[in-house]
Amino acid sequence: MVVMNRVKILLLESALELVPREIWGHPAVVKNARRRGKSPGETLLDLSLHYHAVKRLKDWSKRGRPDIVHISLLNALESPLNKEGLLETYIHTYNGHIIFIDPSTRIPRNYNRFTGLMEQLFMIGRVPPNAEKPLLYIKTMPLGELLDEIGVKGLILLDEKGEYKKPKDIVNEALKERYAIGIGGFPHGSFKDETYRLADKTYSIYQEPLMTWIVVSRIIESAEHILNIL
């Protein structure tokens, strides 16, 4: 029997960050920042805008994809599971920041508005800036500390190299054993060693890599059936 509990999804090592200092002077970065009336360090790193600059960075193929977080959050926060108060979603970024999200948050559907919101969040630390209870806020903390803070017993990591398991069985295990479910928020490559070390279980739902938002949607859909929402 499933214990009624919230499903806790973590987007891990997400490709969401401000433009790092080492490429502030790159022409592509400068041009985009000037067009938007901002300094380079106040803009999100975006592979579609900064491709040649991003290629100079360590792990460049894992970085500069805010759209992955955008689409995944739209899937998660607009889901019946979230509307029923049975989902918690957290963003863990490549650089080790954690974004805490109030389930009532309405993420902008327009990508440009979303990037502006994320830039404000990274610069100020909370959205809205002066709210007593912000919809979004950001902290720098180790992933293991986050797991403790959100009250889970451990982490189920979804990775194409893991043991195959159906999404419904993964959700059942997560609910019964109080595990968070970690999904990669980056386009290519593998998790960092420290992320693998934190995982109690590593499963795959398909034999090939899937885009983050597809995995998010499969986990949420399975949870909605298990919890008799749909």
PASEBA-1860 file (N, C-alpha, C; in nm, 3 decimals):
! residues 230
1> MVVMNRVK> 0.084/-0.120/0.000/0.000/0.000/0.000/0.088/0.126/0.000 ~ 0.055/0.223/-0.084/0.134/0.345/-0.095/0.101/0.438/0.020 ~ 0.204/0.488/0.085/0.185/0.588/0.189/0.162/0.723/0.122 ~ 0.050/0.792/0.159/0.021/0.921/0.099/0.131/1.021/0.136 ~ 0.196/1.072/0.036/0.310/1.160/0.059/0.330/1.243/-0.065 ~ 0.408/1.346/-0.055/0.437/1.426/-0.174/0.550/1.362/-0.254 ~ 0.535/1.367/-0.385/0.644/1.328/-0.474/0.743/1.445/-0.478 ~ 0.870/1.416/-0.460/0.972/1.521/-0.457/1.069/1.500/-0.572
9> ILLLESAL> 1.063/1.592/-0.667/1.146/1.585/-0.787/1.256/1.689/-0.780 ~ 1.378/1.645/-0.805/1.494/1.734/-0.808/1.550/1.735/-0.949 ~ 1.559/1.852/-1.011/1.630/1.865/-1.138/1.776/1.891/-1.103 ~ 1.861/1.797/-1.134/1.999/1.797/-1.083/2.099/1.850/-1.186 ~ 2.197/1.927/-1.134/2.305/1.984/-1.218/2.248/2.060/-1.337 ~ 2.139/2.129/-1.313/2.066/2.196/-1.421/2.151/2.301/-1.492 ~ 2.133/2.309/-1.623/2.211/2.400/-1.707/2.153/2.540/-1.701 ~ 2.150/2.595/-1.579/2.090/2.725/-1.552/2.188/2.806/-1.468
17> ELVPREIW> 2.240/2.914/-1.524/2.338/2.996/-1.454/2.354/3.130/-1.524 ~ 2.402/3.229/-1.450/2.441/3.355/-1.513/2.570/3.334/-1.592 ~ 2.594/3.420/-1.689/2.718/3.411/-1.768/2.838/3.421/-1.673 ~ 2.926/3.321/-1.673/3.042/3.325/-1.583/3.144/3.431/-1.624 ~ 3.216/3.480/-1.524/3.307/3.592/-1.543/3.409/3.569/-1.656 ~ 3.456/3.445/-1.673/3.563/3.421/-1.769/3.524/3.446/-1.914 ~ 3.394/3.460/-1.943/3.355/3.489/-2.081/3.275/3.620/-2.092 ~ 3.281/3.703/-1.990/3.209/3.832/-1.997/3.252/3.915/-2.117
25> GHPAVVKN> 3.379/3.906/-2.156/3.429/3.990/-2.263/3.410/3.933/-2.403 ~ 3.354/3.813/-2.413/3.336/3.753/-2.545/3.236/3.835/-2.626 ~ 3.264/3.859/-2.756/3.176/3.944/-2.837/3.029/3.901/-2.836 ~ 3.001/3.770/-2.839/2.862/3.724/-2.839/2.792/3.759/-2.709 ~ 2.865/3.750/-2.600/2.809/3.782/-2.468/2.785/3.932/-2.457 ~ 2.884/4.010/-2.497/2.874/4.157/-2.490/2.758/4.207/-2.577 ~ 2.745/4.154/-2.698/2.641/4.197/-2.790/2.502/4.170/-2.732 ~ 2.481/4.051/-2.678/2.350/4.018/-2.623/2.318/4.104/-2.501
33> ARRRGKSP> 2.418/4.125/-2.415/2.397/4.206/-2.295/2.362/4.350/-2.331 ~ 2.433/4.408/-2.427/2.406/4.546/-2.469/2.265/4.558/-2.528 ~ 2.227/4.460/-2.607/2.094/4.463/-2.669/1.985/4.466/-2.563 ~ 2.012/4.402/-2.450/1.911/4.394/-2.343/1.931/4.500/-2.235 ~ 2.033/4.584/-2.251/2.055/4.690/-2.155/2.104/4.641/-2.020 ~ 2.181/4.530/-2.021/2.233/4.472/-1.899/2.383/4.451/-1.912 ~ 2.449/4.428/-1.800/2.590/4.389/-1.805/2.596/4.239/-1.829 ~ 2.707/4.188/-1.885/2.715/4.045/-1.915/2.685/3.954/-1.796
41> GETLLDLS> 2.731/3.992/-1.679/2.712/3.908/-1.561/2.571/3.908/-1.506 ~ 2.481/3.987/-1.568/2.341/3.990/-1.526/2.251/3.911/-1.619 ~ 2.311/3.843/-1.717/2.232/3.768/-1.815/2.255/3.618/-1.801 ~ 2.154/3.541/-1.839/2.166/3.395/-1.833/2.255/3.343/-1.944 ~ 2.334/3.244/-1.912/2.413/3.173/-2.012/2.317/3.093/-2.099 ~ 2.327/3.112/-2.230/2.234/3.047/-2.323/2.312/3.001/-2.446 ~ 2.317/2.872/-2.466/2.395/2.816/-2.576/2.350/2.870/-2.711 ~ 2.222/2.896/-2.726/2.172/2.945/-2.854/2.220/3.086/-2.885
49> LHYHAVKR> 2.258/3.162/-2.783/2.308/3.298/-2.801/2.459/3.307/-2.788 ~ 2.517/3.219/-2.710/2.658/3.230/-2.670/2.740/3.107/-2.709 ~ 2.705/3.042/-2.818/2.763/2.912/-2.850/2.917/2.913/-2.847 ~ 2.979/3.005/-2.918/3.126/3.004/-2.926/3.189/3.040/-2.792 ~ 3.121/3.122/-2.714/3.172/3.156/-2.581/3.159/3.038/-2.486 ~ 3.045/2.970/-2.491/3.021/2.855/-2.402/3.124/2.745/-2.426 ~ 3.167/2.729/-2.550/3.263/2.623/-2.582/3.398/2.642/-2.512 ~ 3.422/2.759/-2.455/3.546/2.783/-2.381/3.536/2.735/-2.235
57> LKDWSKRG> 3.418/2.699/-2.192/3.396/2.665/-2.052/3.416/2.517/-2.025 ~ 3.452/2.484/-1.902/3.458/2.346/-1.858/3.318/2.284/-1.867 ~ 3.310/2.158/-1.908/3.181/2.087/-1.919/3.083/2.165/-2.006 ~ 3.131/2.227/-2.111/3.046/2.318/-2.187/2.921/2.251/-2.243 ~ 2.930/2.122/-2.275/2.814/2.056/-2.336/2.699/2.034/-2.237 ~ 2.726/2.055/-2.107/2.622/2.040/-2.005/2.561/2.174/-1.964 ~ 2.607/2.284/-2.024/2.573/2.416/-1.971/2.500/2.503/-2.074 ~ 2.437/2.608/-2.022/2.374/2.704/-2.111/2.244/2.660/-2.176
65> RPDIVHIS> 2.161/2.586/-2.102/2.032/2.542/-2.156/1.918/2.575/-2.059 ~ 1.888/2.702/-2.039/1.777/2.738/-1.950/1.643/2.683/-1.996 ~ 1.631/2.657/-2.126/1.504/2.606/-2.179/1.466/2.471/-2.119 ~ 1.565/2.392/-2.080/1.536/2.262/-2.019/1.461/2.280/-1.887 ~ 1.510/2.372/-1.806/1.442/2.401/-1.679/1.305/2.462/-1.706 ~ 1.297/2.552/-1.803/1.171/2.619/-1.834/1.062/2.518/-1.869 ~ 1.090/2.432/-1.966/0.988/2.335/-2.010/0.955/2.237/-1.898 ~ 1.056/2.194/-1.825/1.033/2.097/-1.717/0.946/2.157/-1.606
73> LLNALESP> 0.969/2.284/-1.574/0.888/2.349/-1.470/0.745/2.370/-1.517 ~ 0.727/2.405/-1.643/0.590/2.416/-1.694/0.517/2.283/-1.683 ~ 0.585/2.174/-1.716/0.526/2.041/-1.703/0.489/2.011/-1.559 ~ 0.582/2.040/-1.468/0.562/2.004/-1.328/0.457/2.091/-1.259 ~ 0.472/2.222/-1.269/0.388/2.312/-1.190/0.245/2.322/-1.243 ~ 0.224/2.290/-1.371/0.089/2.293/-1.426/0.020/2.157/-1.417 ~ 0.086/2.059/-1.360/0.031/1.923/-1.355/-0.079/1.910/-1.249 ~ -0.175/1.820/-1.270/-0.274/1.792/-1.165/-0.208/1.750/-1.033
81> LNKEGLLE> -0.098/1.677/-1.041/-0.028/1.635/-0.920/0.012/1.755/-0.836 ~ 0.065/1.858/-0.902/0.103/1.979/-0.829/-0.019/2.055/-0.781 ~ -0.122/2.064/-0.863/-0.243/2.137/-0.826/-0.312/2.073/-0.705 ~ -0.291/1.942/-0.687/-0.348/1.872/-0.571/-0.258/1.881/-0.448 ~ -0.147/1.951/-0.459/-0.058/1.969/-0.345/0.027/1.848/-0.313 ~ 0.053/1.763/-0.415/0.126/1.639/-0.391/0.261/1.634/-0.463 ~ 0.313/1.751/-0.501/0.441/1.757/-0.570/0.526/1.870/-0.512 ~ 0.653/1.840/-0.491/0.752/1.942/-0.459/0.861/1.934/-0.566
89> TYIHTYNG> 0.899/2.049/-0.620/1.000/2.055/-0.726/1.113/2.147/-0.683 ~ 1.235/2.100/-0.700/1.353/2.178/-0.664/1.451/2.178/-0.782 ~ 1.521/2.289/-0.799/1.622/2.299/-0.904/1.759/2.305/-0.838 ~ 1.844/2.210/-0.872/1.984/2.208/-0.829/2.065/2.242/-0.954 ~ 2.149/2.346/-0.947/2.218/2.391/-1.067/2.359/2.335/-1.078 ~ 2.415/2.349/-1.196/2.551/2.302/-1.222/2.650/2.358/-1.121 ~ 2.630/2.483/-1.080/2.722/2.549/-0.988/2.688/2.530/-0.841 ~ 2.591/2.445/-0.812/2.563/2.413/-0.673/2.464/2.504/-0.603
97> HIIFIDPS> 2.384/2.577/-0.678/2.277/2.656/-0.618/2.150/2.570/-0.613 ~ 2.065/2.600/-0.515/1.936/2.533/-0.504/1.827/2.638/-0.517 ~ 1.732/2.614/-0.607/1.617/2.702/-0.621/1.497/2.633/-0.558 ~ 1.441/2.699/-0.457/1.321/2.651/-0.389/1.200/2.716/-0.454 ~ 1.098/2.638/-0.482/0.984/2.684/-0.561/0.855/2.661/-0.485 ~ 0.781/2.767/-0.460/0.647/2.752/-0.403/0.559/2.684/-0.507 ~ 0.486/2.578/-0.469/0.404/2.506/-0.568/0.300/2.592/-0.638 ~ 0.263/2.707/-0.578/0.164/2.794/-0.640/0.224/2.885/-0.748
105> TRIPRNYN> 0.355/2.879/-0.767/0.422/2.965/-0.865/0.372/2.939/-1.006 ~ 0.343/3.047/-1.078/0.306/3.035/-1.219/0.427/3.078/-1.303 ~ 0.494/2.982/-1.360/0.612/3.010/-1.442/0.567/3.072/-1.574 ~ 0.630/3.182/-1.618/0.591/3.243/-1.747/0.603/3.142/-1.861 ~ 0.503/3.139/-1.945/0.509/3.050/-2.061/0.604/3.103/-2.168 ~ 0.617/3.233/-2.173/0.708/3.296/-2.269/0.852/3.280/-2.222 ~ 0.938/3.229/-2.310/1.077/3.199/-2.270/1.154/3.325/-2.232 ~ 1.134/3.433/-2.303/1.207/3.556/-2.271/1.168/3.609/-2.133
113> RFTGLMEQ> 1.042/3.599/-2.099/0.998/3.641/-1.965/1.055/3.548/-1.859 ~ 1.064/3.420/-1.892/1.123/3.325/-1.797/1.269/3.358/-1.771 ~ 1.346/3.387/-1.876/1.488/3.418/-1.855/1.503/3.544/-1.771 ~ 1.417/3.644/-1.794/1.422/3.765/-1.712/1.394/3.735/-1.566 ~ 1.299/3.645/-1.542/1.266/3.606/-1.404/1.385/3.536/-1.338 ~ 1.450/3.446/-1.410/1.564/3.373/-1.354/1.683/3.466/-1.330 ~ 1.703/3.562/-1.418/1.811/3.660/-1.398/1.786/3.740/-1.271 ~ 1.661/3.782/-1.251/1.627/3.854/-1.128/1.651/3.766/-1.005
121> LFMIGRVP> 1.614/3.641/-1.015/1.632/3.549/-0.903/1.780/3.533/-0.868 ~ 1.865/3.514/-0.968/2.008/3.497/-0.941/2.071/3.625/-0.887 ~ 2.024/3.740/-0.931/2.083/3.866/-0.888/2.037/3.909/-0.749 ~ 1.908/3.886/-0.719/1.850/3.937/-0.594/1.835/3.827/-0.490 ~ 1.816/3.703/-0.537/1.806/3.591/-0.444/1.666/3.545/-0.412 ~ 1.566/3.626/-0.452/1.428/3.589/-0.424/1.334/3.664/-0.519 ~ 1.218/3.602/-0.546/1.116/3.661/-0.631/0.980/3.634/-0.567 ~ 0.897/3.739/-0.548/0.925/3.881/-0.563/1.032/3.927/-0.462
129> PNAEKPLL> 1.105/4.033/-0.493/1.220/4.073/-0.412/1.188/4.105/-0.266 ~ 1.074/4.170/-0.241/1.043/4.216/-0.106/0.934/4.136/-0.037 ~ 0.898/4.021/-0.095/0.790/3.941/-0.037/0.837/3.872/0.091 ~ 0.749/3.868/0.191/0.781/3.797/0.315/0.796/3.648/0.288 ~ 0.709/3.596/0.199/0.716/3.456/0.158/0.733/3.453/0.006 ~ 0.857/3.447/-0.043/0.878/3.453/-0.189/0.827/3.328/-0.260 ~ 0.793/3.344/-0.386/0.754/3.229/-0.468/0.877/3.146/-0.506 ~ 0.989/3.214/-0.526/1.115/3.149/-0.560/1.226/3.210/-0.475
137> YIKTMPLG> 1.314/3.127/-0.424/1.435/3.180/-0.362/1.549/3.083/-0.384 ~ 1.671/3.137/-0.375/1.788/3.058/-0.411/1.887/3.056/-0.296 ~ 1.947/2.940/-0.273/2.049/2.923/-0.170/2.164/2.843/-0.229 ~ 2.284/2.868/-0.177/2.399/2.785/-0.213/2.418/2.684/-0.102 ~ 2.401/2.557/-0.135/2.411/2.452/-0.034/2.442/2.319/-0.101 ~ 2.510/2.229/-0.031/2.538/2.097/-0.089/2.408/2.020/-0.112 ~ 2.409/1.935/-0.214/2.291/1.856/-0.246/2.251/1.767/-0.129 ~ 2.349/1.710/-0.059/2.317/1.626/0.056/2.243/1.701/0.164
145> ELLDEIGV> 2.278/1.828/0.182/2.211/1.912/0.281/2.066/1.938/0.240 ~ 2.044/1.954/0.110/1.907/1.971/0.061/1.823/1.849/0.093 ~ 1.877/1.730/0.070/1.802/1.607/0.097/1.760/1.602/0.244 ~ 1.850/1.643/0.333/1.814/1.647/0.475/1.705/1.750/0.501 ~ 1.718/1.866/0.437/1.625/1.976/0.464/1.483/1.943/0.418 ~ 1.468/1.869/0.309/1.333/1.841/0.259/1.276/1.712/0.316 ~ 1.349/1.649/0.406/1.294/1.539/0.483/1.282/1.406/0.411 ~ 1.376/1.378/0.319/1.373/1.248/0.253/1.481/1.157/0.311
153> KGLILLDE> 1.460/1.029/0.290/1.556/0.931/0.341/1.674/0.912/0.248 ~ 1.656/0.944/0.121/1.762/0.923/0.023/1.721/0.970/-0.114 ~ 1.800/0.930/-0.213/1.783/0.979/-0.350/1.779/0.863/-0.448 ~ 1.675/0.862/-0.530/1.670/0.775/-0.648/1.715/0.858/-0.767 ~ 1.820/0.815/-0.832/1.876/0.888/-0.946/1.831/0.820/-1.075 ~ 1.778/0.898/-1.168/1.739/0.844/-1.298/1.850/0.871/-1.398 ~ 1.904/0.763/-1.453/2.019/0.771/-1.541/2.010/0.655/-1.639 ~ 2.040/0.681/-1.767/2.023/0.575/-1.868/2.113/0.455/-1.843
161> KGEYKKPK> 2.216/0.471/-1.759/2.305/0.358/-1.729/2.256/0.277/-1.609 ~ 2.147/0.319/-1.548/2.097/0.249/-1.431/2.017/0.124/-1.465 ~ 1.973/0.055/-1.363/1.889/-0.065/-1.378/1.752/-0.024/-1.431 ~ 1.701/-0.095/-1.532/1.571/-0.059/-1.588/1.460/-0.083/-1.485 ~ 1.371/0.015/-1.476/1.255/0.003/-1.388/1.143/0.090/-1.444 ~ 1.021/0.043/-1.436/0.908/0.121/-1.487/0.885/0.244/-1.400 ~ 0.844/0.354/-1.462/0.819/0.476/-1.383/0.725/0.455/-1.265 ~ 0.619/0.376/-1.284/0.524/0.356/-1.174/0.590/0.284/-1.056
169> DIVNEALK> 0.684/0.193/-1.085/0.753/0.122/-0.978/0.852/0.214/-0.906 ~ 0.913/0.305/-0.982/1.004/0.402/-0.921/0.927/0.495/-0.828 ~ 0.812/0.543/-0.874/0.732/0.633/-0.792/0.682/0.560/-0.667 ~ 0.637/0.437/-0.684/0.592/0.359/-0.569/0.703/0.347/-0.465 ~ 0.822/0.315/-0.509/0.934/0.301/-0.416/0.968/0.433/-0.349 ~ 0.965/0.541/-0.428/0.996/0.673/-0.372/0.895/0.712/-0.265 ~ 0.769/0.685/-0.288/0.665/0.720/-0.192/0.672/0.634/-0.066 ~ 0.691/0.506/-0.085/0.694/0.414/0.030/0.817/0.435/0.117
177> ERYAIGIG> 0.932/0.458/0.051/1.058/0.465/0.125/1.106/0.608/0.153 ~ 1.028/0.707/0.110/1.062/0.849/0.130/1.193/0.888/0.059 ~ 1.197/0.858/-0.069/1.309/0.899/-0.153/1.269/1.018/-0.239 ~ 1.362/1.108/-0.263/1.347/1.207/-0.369/1.387/1.142/-0.501 ~ 1.333/1.194/-0.611/1.366/1.142/-0.744/1.448/1.249/-0.816 ~ 1.572/1.215/-0.853/1.662/1.309/-0.918/1.668/1.286/-1.068 ~ 1.650/1.392/-1.144/1.650/1.386/-1.290/1.749/1.490/-1.342 ~ 1.833/1.454/-1.435/1.933/1.546/-1.487/1.871/1.664/-1.560
185> GFPHGSFK> 1.914/1.784/-1.524/1.863/1.906/-1.587/1.958/1.961/-1.691 ~ 2.033/1.873/-1.756/2.133/1.914/-1.855/2.114/1.832/-1.983 ~ 2.166/1.878/-2.097/2.136/1.812/-2.224/2.220/1.691/-2.258 ~ 2.348/1.689/-2.217/2.440/1.582/-2.255/2.533/1.551/-2.139 ~ 2.592/1.430/-2.144/2.694/1.395/-2.046/2.638/1.321/-1.927 ~ 2.723/1.305/-1.827/2.690/1.229/-1.707/2.685/1.319/-1.585 ~ 2.625/1.266/-1.479/2.627/1.337/-1.352/2.769/1.344/-1.297 ~ 2.793/1.439/-1.211/2.921/1.448/-1.142/2.935/1.331/-1.045
193> DETYRLAD> 3.058/1.297/-1.012/3.083/1.184/-0.922/3.013/1.202/-0.788 ~ 3.012/1.325/-0.736/2.950/1.347/-0.606/2.799/1.324/-0.610 ~ 2.737/1.347/-0.726/2.594/1.320/-0.739/2.569/1.170/-0.738 ~ 2.650/1.095/-0.813/2.636/0.949/-0.810/2.656/0.894/-0.669 ~ 2.750/0.950/-0.595/2.777/0.900/-0.460/2.659/0.921/-0.366 ~ 2.581/1.025/-0.391/2.466/1.052/-0.305/2.346/0.962/-0.335 ~ 2.347/0.900/-0.452/2.232/0.819/-0.494/2.226/0.687/-0.419 ~ 2.109/0.658/-0.363/2.087/0.528/-0.299/2.050/0.422/-0.403
201> KTYSIYQE> 1.977/0.464/-0.506/1.937/0.375/-0.614/1.956/0.452/-0.745 ~ 1.995/0.379/-0.851/2.007/0.440/-0.983/1.927/0.356/-1.082 ~ 1.824/0.417/-1.141/1.736/0.347/-1.232/1.730/0.417/-1.367 ~ 1.688/0.340/-1.467/1.664/0.392/-1.601/1.521/0.358/-1.641 ~ 1.453/0.451/-1.710/1.317/0.420/-1.756/1.316/0.389/-1.906 ~ 1.434/0.402/-1.970/1.443/0.375/-2.113/1.589/0.348/-2.146 ~ 1.612/0.273/-2.254/1.748/0.231/-2.284/1.834/0.339/-2.348 ~ 1.774/0.451/-2.384/1.847/0.563/-2.443/1.819/0.690/-2.363
209> PLMTWIVV> 1.906/0.790/-2.376/1.881/0.917/-2.305/1.749/0.980/-2.351 ~ 1.679/1.040/-2.258/1.555/1.112/-2.286/1.571/1.256/-2.240 ~ 1.499/1.347/-2.304/1.502/1.485/-2.258/1.440/1.494/-2.119 ~ 1.489/1.588/-2.042/1.449/1.602/-1.903/1.298/1.611/-1.887 ~ 1.233/1.695/-1.969/1.090/1.717/-1.950/1.008/1.593/-1.983 ~ 1.060/1.505/-2.067/0.990/1.379/-2.094/0.994/1.290/-1.970 ~ 1.110/1.282/-1.907/1.122/1.202/-1.786/1.034/1.260/-1.675 ~ 1.038/1.392/-1.660/0.953/1.458/-1.559/0.806/1.423/-1.583
217> SRIIESAE> 0.762/1.430/-1.708/0.622/1.402/-1.737/0.584/1.257/-1.710 ~ 0.677/1.162/-1.737/0.647/1.021/-1.711/0.636/0.994/-1.561 ~ 0.723/1.055/-1.483/0.719/1.036/-1.338/0.590/1.095/-1.281 ~ 0.555/1.215/-1.326/0.435/1.281/-1.275/0.309/1.204/-1.315 ~ 0.303/1.160/-1.441/0.187/1.084/-1.487/0.170/0.956/-1.405 ~ 0.281/0.887/-1.379/0.274/0.764/-1.297/0.224/0.795/-1.157 ~ 0.274/0.904/-1.098/0.231/0.940/-0.963/0.082/0.975/-0.959 ~ 0.034/1.040/-1.063/-0.109/1.077/-1.067/-0.197/0.954/-1.071
225> HILNIL> -0.155/0.850/-1.141/-0.232/0.725/-1.143/-0.224/0.653/-1.010 ~ -0.104/0.647/-0.952/-0.086/0.577/-0.824/-0.168/0.644/-0.713 ~ -0.172/0.776/-0.716/-0.242/0.851/-0.611/-0.387/0.882/-0.647 ~ -0.435/0.818/-0.755/-0.576/0.827/-0.795/-0.621/0.970/-0.823 ~ -0.531/1.048/-0.884/-0.566/1.184/-0.924/-0.630/1.182/-1.062 ~ -0.577/1.095/-1.149/-0.633/1.079/-1.285/-0.675/0.934/-1.304
END
